[in-house]
Each structure stands twice: as C-alpha cells, then as structure tokens.
Amino acid sequence: MKWTKSGKIFDPGQHRLPNGCSQFAQSPQALVCDDFVRIYFSTRAVDPANGKYLSHIAYVDMRKNLRDIIGVSQQTVLPLGELGCFDEHGIFPINVLPHNGLVYAYTCGWNRRVSVSVDTAIGLAISHDGGRTFARHGSGPVLGPSLHEPCLVGDGFVKVIDGVFHMWYIFGTGWRRYDAAAAPDRTYKIGHAVSADGIDWRKEEARQIIADVLGPDESQALPTVTEIDGRYHMFFCYRQSSDFRQNAARGYRIGHAWSDDLSHWVRDDLWPALPPGAAGEWDSDMQCYPHVFQCDGQTYLLYNGNQFGRDGFGLAVLEK
C-alpha cells in the first residue's frame, strides 16, 4: 500500500483565529460530519503577563474533498483551565470522539513548572452542540501521572472497539539534562489504557507498547489507530530526546506499527514512509503529529511539517 501526498491544505497565517492566536496549527484531528469534515488543531497566543505562549484549540471546517475551506472557528472552543489546574497554560493536542449523540474531547492539558518546563495530563470535555464548543467534565484530568508513570501523561487517542474504550497515550520516562548549559529535555513512550465508560481508566502501567528504533532516548508522541483490511495500524511520530529543535536529522518523523490483537505491536516504519518535501518546502525538515481517519471510503493522513506545525498541516491519501 502507498500514501500519496496532497500537499499543505491549511495555513493558519491566512486566517483570523480566536483568542488572539496566530501561526501554528498543530496536531490536526478530524471529526467527520454528514457533509463536511471539522479539523481541530492547537494554535498559540502570547500570555500578556509574561510573554510566553498559551495553547488554544481552534478548528477549520472543510468540504469532504479536504481542499475547500468552509470556515474557521471564531469563538473559544474550550477555555483554558483555572489557576493551578493541569491545563492552565494550554491544550495540545485534542482528540475528538462521537459518542451517544455527543462529542467527547480528550485533551492534553499542560502547565508550566519551575525545575522543568512543563507537565501534562489528559482531560475530558464534552460538546452538546456538534463540536463547536466544549465544557469540561471536571477540573481535573481523567488520566494523569501515577506511581510508575510520574510525569508527562498526554496525547490520548481514544477509540471504541467491541464496546470497550481504548486509549493510546504517552507517558514520560523522565527528564535529563543533556547539556549543562541547556534546560532539561524529556523522553516519553506510548502506553495503553482501557475503560468501560470513557471516564474511569485502567492503565497498563508503564508498559511501553512500541519498540524503540533510536535507542532508549527515543521519544514517541501522538499515537493514532485505525483499522485497514482487518488489521490495526498505529501511526505516531518519534525523535531523539535532545538536540531535536534545530537539528533536522534528530527531529520528528512519522512512525508506524501494526497489530492483530491490540496488545502486541510490530514496528514497521517503512510504511507510510512519506518522502520529505523539497528543500525549503513546508515539510522538508520535519513530519510530525500524524492523525489517520476514514471518510467516504478513503483513508487519510493529516500531519504537520517544519517547526512543529508553525505554518499549518498537510494531507496524504492511502491508495487502494
């Protein structure tokens, strides 16, 4: 099977975004509606109190050809968390799931720390208006740090299979100062949890389900799972844990694994193997934050390019 790149389909710099945001359309995630596709993404504003970034959720509605833009959200989709809460400073990413006539959103909320830059946890918000706006199920997370996963729980992707909620997520294995003159960097791996109702979750505590190819300092992020021809396929992105921001050779690329039982996963990064763009193009140096979904019999892959999605996201189509 082969993926065909369709190019960049959304540039945040060409649209007015809510909450004073500009640039960045990170981690695109699709909600397939009757006659259009709503694609949520995380964008950024500047905190006037300190000049640092805040991450907000926005969306773009596109026709099902995934080329024509119908409109971009002009109101707050989900406000940031309250003072001291796990999502006080941002939400990145958000994964949406239609359920019983509602839309569930699993959020990765983050807040700033002192000794390290950030910590994360997974929250739940619910929409009663088709996904235009969401309200938190509660102020705290539904999945967070625990005894053997003490930091950086996030990037939840949820799918209901045979009546069971499955969540694939990332958990931090720790922070390390690779350079005495630089801030610490983190490493995280992909884990799995199950739930009967999508609210109360049981982790496979600290079980890394996807093998490393770069060694123990490989960081894995943003899993997404779909079924193709009777087999489950997971797409994610991975990188070295240090010196990845300016060094393209150590930066994010898209990984892949497959499973027949949702428990044992076989790593196979040769597929999708999207070729990088030509020098200077939007995805020439980095491909990250993939999301796979199906619409009208086609399987699509959304992903970000250079600079972690600063200039938007693109699309690839699975050839039948």
Disulfide bonds with the S-S distance in Angstrom:
none
